[in-house]
């Protein structure tokens, strides 16, 4: 079985995949800060007011992982590259830095 190549993806498909990646990356990055707040409240102040956020954050991150895989397959990234993007997204602020780097790399391909 062969992997799809960049030539099999239209610029419109790539643009859509990039937009979905951007939106989910930003939402996942913001959700990370809410998760940090939840952990500070729970473990630092014994306050369970945001305990429900943890599974929501997990769902958001899974959607981001799917968007990363979708874009990565369309662009032709290796699995290792996609995993690296997901790992970097687990570090506060780096999610935003990596999102900008990916957009700068992929956006010229959408023209």
MIDOSE-1310 file (N, C-alpha, C; in nm, 2 decimals, decimal comma, always signed):
residues 111
xxxx	+0,08/-0,12/+0,00/+0,00/+0,00/+0,00/+0,09/+0,12/+0,00; +0,06/+0,22/-0,08/+0,14/+0,34/-0,09/+0,08/+0,45/-0,01; +0,16/+0,54/+0,04/+0,12/+0,66/+0,11/+0,07/+0,76/+0,01; -0,03/+0,84/+0,05/-0,07/+0,95/-0,04/+0,04/+1,05/-0,04
xxxx	+0,06/+1,11/-0,16/+0,16/+1,21/-0,18/+0,10/+1,34/-0,19; +0,18/+1,45/-0,18/+0,13/+1,58/-0,18/+0,06/+1,61/-0,31; +0,10/+1,55/-0,42/+0,04/+1,57/-0,55/-0,10/+1,52/-0,56; -0,14/+1,43/-0,47/-0,28/+1,37/-0,47/-0,37/+1,46/-0,39
xxxx	-0,32/+1,56/-0,33/-0,41/+1,65/-0,25/-0,42/+1,78/-0,32; -0,54/+1,83/-0,33/-0,56/+1,96/-0,40/-0,53/+2,07/-0,30; -0,50/+2,19/-0,35/-0,48/+2,30/-0,26/-0,59/+2,33/-0,17; -0,72/+2,31/-0,22/-0,83/+2,34/-0,13/-0,84/+2,24/-0,02
xxxx	-0,81/+2,11/-0,05/-0,81/+2,01/+0,06/-0,71/+2,04/+0,17; -0,59/+2,09/+0,12/-0,48/+2,12/+0,21/-0,52/+2,24/+0,29; -0,58/+2,34/+0,23/-0,62/+2,46/+0,30/-0,72/+2,43/+0,41; -0,81/+2,34/+0,38/-0,91/+2,30/+0,48/-0,85/+2,23/+0,59
xxxx	-0,76/+2,14/+0,56/-0,69/+2,06/+0,67/-0,60/+2,15/+0,75; -0,54/+2,25/+0,69/-0,46/+2,35/+0,77/-0,55/+2,44/+0,86; -0,66/+2,48/+0,81/-0,75/+2,56/+0,89/-0,80/+2,48/+1,01; -0,84/+2,35/+0,99/-0,88/+2,27/+1,10/-0,77/+2,25/+1,20
xxxx	-0,65/+2,23/+1,15/-0,53/+2,21/+1,24/-0,51/+2,34/+1,32; -0,52/+2,46/+1,25/-0,49/+2,58/+1,32/-0,60/+2,60/+1,44; -0,72/+2,58/+1,41/-0,83/+2,60/+1,50/-0,81/+2,51/+1,62; -0,79/+2,38/+1,59/-0,78/+2,28/+1,70/-0,65/+2,30/+1,78
xxxx	-0,54/+2,35/+1,72/-0,42/+2,38/+1,79/-0,44/+2,49/+1,89; -0,50/+2,59/+1,84/-0,53/+2,71/+1,93/-0,62/+2,67/+2,05; -0,73/+2,60/+2,02/-0,82/+2,56/+2,12/-0,75/+2,46/+2,22; -0,67/+2,37/+2,17/-0,59/+2,28/+2,26/-0,49/+2,35/+2,34
xxxx	-0,43/+2,45/+2,29/-0,33/+2,53/+2,36/-0,40/+2,61/+2,47; -0,52/+2,67/+2,45/-0,59/+2,74/+2,55/-0,65/+2,64/+2,65; -0,69/+2,53/+2,61/-0,74/+2,43/+2,70/-0,64/+2,38/+2,80; -0,51/+2,38/+2,75/-0,40/+2,34/+2,84/-0,39/+2,43/+2,96
xxxx	-0,41/+2,56/+2,94/-0,41/+2,66/+3,05/-0,52/+2,64/+3,15; -0,64/+2,60/+3,10/-0,75/+2,57/+3,19/-0,72/+2,44/+3,27; -0,66/+2,34/+3,20/-0,62/+2,22/+3,27/-0,51/+2,25/+3,38; -0,42/+2,34/+3,35/-0,32/+2,38/+3,46/-0,40/+2,45/+3,57
xxxx	-0,49/+2,54/+3,54/-0,57/+2,60/+3,65/-0,64/+2,49/+3,73; -0,70/+2,40/+3,66/-0,77/+2,29/+3,73/-0,68/+2,21/+3,82; -0,56/+2,19/+3,78/-0,47/+2,11/+3,86/-0,42/+2,19/+3,98; -0,40/+2,32/+3,96/-0,36/+2,41/+4,08/-0,47/+2,42/+4,18
xxxx	-0,60/+2,43/+4,13/-0,71/+2,44/+4,22/-0,73/+2,30/+4,30; -0,72/+2,19/+4,22/-0,74/+2,06/+4,28/-0,63/+2,02/+4,38; -0,51/+2,03/+4,34/-0,40/+1,98/+4,42/-0,34/+2,08/+4,51; -0,35/+2,21/+4,47/-0,29/+2,32/+4,56/-0,38/+2,38/+4,65
xxxx	-0,51/+2,38/+4,62/-0,61/+2,44/+4,71/-0,72/+2,35/+4,75; -0,72/+2,22/+4,71/-0,82/+2,12/+4,75/-0,96/+2,17/+4,71; -0,96/+2,22/+4,58/-1,09/+2,27/+4,53/-1,12/+2,19/+4,40; -1,23/+2,12/+4,40/-1,27/+2,04/+4,29/-1,37/+2,10/+4,19
xxxx	-1,37/+2,23/+4,18/-1,47/+2,30/+4,10/-1,45/+2,27/+3,95; -1,32/+2,25/+3,91/-1,30/+2,22/+3,76/-1,26/+2,08/+3,73; -1,30/+1,99/+3,82/-1,26/+1,85/+3,80/-1,32/+1,79/+3,67; -1,43/+1,84/+3,63/-1,49/+1,80/+3,50/-1,41/+1,84/+3,38
xxxx	-1,31/+1,93/+3,39/-1,24/+1,98/+3,28/-1,14/+1,88/+3,22; -1,09/+1,79/+3,30/-0,98/+1,70/+3,26/-1,03/+1,61/+3,14; -1,15/+1,55/+3,14/-1,19/+1,47/+3,03/-1,23/+1,55/+2,91; -1,27/+1,68/+2,93/-1,30/+1,77/+2,82/-1,17/+1,80/+2,75
xxxx	-1,07/+1,83/+2,83/-0,94/+1,86/+2,77/-0,89/+1,74/+2,69; -0,91/+1,62/+2,74/-0,86/+1,50/+2,67/-0,93/+1,48/+2,54; -1,06/+1,51/+2,53/-1,14/+1,51/+2,41/-1,09/+1,61/+2,31; -1,06/+1,73/+2,36/-1,01/+1,84/+2,27/-0,87/+1,80/+2,21
xxxx	-0,79/+1,74/+2,30/-0,66/+1,70/+2,25/-0,67/+1,58/+2,14; -0,76/+1,49/+2,16/-0,78/+1,39/+2,06/-0,83/+1,44/+1,93; -0,91/+1,55/+1,93/-0,95/+1,61/+1,81/-0,83/+1,68/+1,74; -0,75/+1,74/+1,82/-0,63/+1,80/+1,77/-0,53/+1,70/+1,71
xxxx	-0,52/+1,58/+1,78/-0,44/+1,47/+1,72/-0,49/+1,43/+1,59; -0,62/+1,42/+1,58/-0,68/+1,37/+1,45/-0,66/+1,48/+1,34; -0,67/+1,61/+1,38/-0,64/+1,72/+1,28/-0,49/+1,72/+1,24; -0,40/+1,69/+1,33/-0,26/+1,68/+1,30/-0,23/+1,56/+1,21
xxxx	-0,30/+1,45/+1,23/-0,28/+1,33/+1,14/-0,33/+1,36/+1,01; -0,45/+1,42/+1,00/-0,51/+1,46/+0,87/-0,42/+1,55/+0,79; -0,37/+1,65/+0,85/-0,28/+1,75/+0,78/-0,15/+1,68/+0,75; -0,10/+1,60/+0,84/+0,03/+1,53/+0,82/+0,03/+1,43/+0,70
xxxx	-0,08/+1,36/+0,69/-0,10/+1,27/+0,58/-0,11/+1,34/+0,45; -0,18/+1,45/+0,45/-0,20/+1,53/+0,32/-0,07/+1,59/+0,28; +0,02/+1,64/+0,38/+0,14/+1,70/+0,34/+0,25/+1,60/+0,32; +0,24/+1,48/+0,38/+0,34/+1,38/+0,36/+0,44/+1,37/+0,47
xxxx	+0,40/+1,42/+0,59/+0,49/+1,41/+0,71/+0,51/+1,26/+0,75; +0,62/+1,23/+0,82/+0,64/+1,10/+0,87/+0,56/+1,09/+1,00; +0,54/+0,97/+1,05/+0,46/+0,95/+1,18/+0,54/+1,01/+1,29; +0,67/+1,01/+1,28/+0,76/+1,07/+1,39/+0,74/+1,22/+1,39
xxxx	+0,72/+1,28/+1,28/+0,70/+1,43/+1,28/+0,57/+1,46/+1,34; +0,46/+1,38/+1,31/+0,33/+1,41/+1,37/+0,33/+1,39/+1,52; +0,40/+1,28/+1,56/+0,42/+1,26/+1,71/+0,49/+1,37/+1,77; +0,59/+1,42/+1,71/+0,67/+1,54/+1,77/+0,58/+1,66/+1,78
xxxx	+0,50/+1,69/+1,69/+0,40/+1,80/+1,70/+0,31/+1,78/+1,82; +0,26/+1,66/+1,84/+0,17/+1,63/+1,95/+0,24/+1,64/+2,08; +0,37/+1,60/+2,09/+0,44/+1,61/+2,21/+0,47/+1,76/+2,24; +0,51/+1,83/+2,14/+0,53/+1,98/+2,17/+0,41/+2,05/+2,21
xxxx	+0,29/+2,00/+2,17/+0,17/+2,06/+2,21/+0,13/+2,04/+2,35; +0,20/+1,95/+2,42/+0,18/+1,92/+2,56/+0,25/+2,01/+2,65; +0,34/+2,10/+2,59/+0,42/+2,19/+2,67/+0,35/+2,33/+2,65; +0,31/+2,39/+2,77/+0,24/+2,52/+2,76/+0,33/+2,62/+2,67
xxxx	+0,26/+2,70/+2,60/+0,31/+2,80/+2,51/+0,37/+2,74/+2,38; +0,44/+2,63/+2,39/+0,49/+2,57/+2,27/+0,39/+2,53/+2,17; +0,27/+2,50/+2,21/+0,16/+2,46/+2,12/+0,14/+2,58/+2,02; +0,14/+2,70/+2,07/+0,12/+2,82/+1,99/+0,24/+2,84/+1,90
xxxx	+0,36/+2,82/+1,95/+0,48/+2,84/+1,87/+0,48/+2,73/+1,75; +0,45/+2,61/+1,78/+0,45/+2,50/+1,68/+0,34/+2,53/+1,58; +0,22/+2,58/+1,63/+0,11/+2,61/+1,53/+0,16/+2,71/+1,43; +0,23/+2,81/+1,47/+0,28/+2,92/+1,38/+0,38/+2,86/+1,28
xxxx	+0,47/+2,77/+1,34/+0,57/+2,72/+1,25/+0,51/+2,63/+1,14; +0,41/+2,55/+1,18/+0,35/+2,46/+1,08/+0,27/+2,54/+0,98; +0,21/+2,65/+1,02/+0,13/+2,73/+0,93/+0,23/+2,80/+0,83; +0,34/+2,85/+0,88/+0,44/+2,91/+0,79/+0,50/+2,80/+0,68
xxxx	+0,51/+2,68/+0,73/+0,56/+2,57/+0,64/+0,46/+2,53/+0,54; +0,33/+2,51/+0,58/+0,23/+2,45/+0,49/+0,15/+2,55/+0,41; +0,14/+2,67/+0,46/+0,05/+2,77/+0,39/+0,10/+2,80/+0,24; +0,23/+2,80/+0,21/+0,27/+2,82/+0,07/+0,22/+2,71/-0,02
xxx	+0,20/+2,59/+0,04/+0,15/+2,47/-0,04/+0,00/+2,48/-0,08; -0,07/+2,58/-0,01/-0,21/+2,59/-0,04/-0,24/+2,68/-0,15; -0,14/+2,73/-0,21/-0,16/+2,83/-0,32/-0,16/+2,76/-0,46
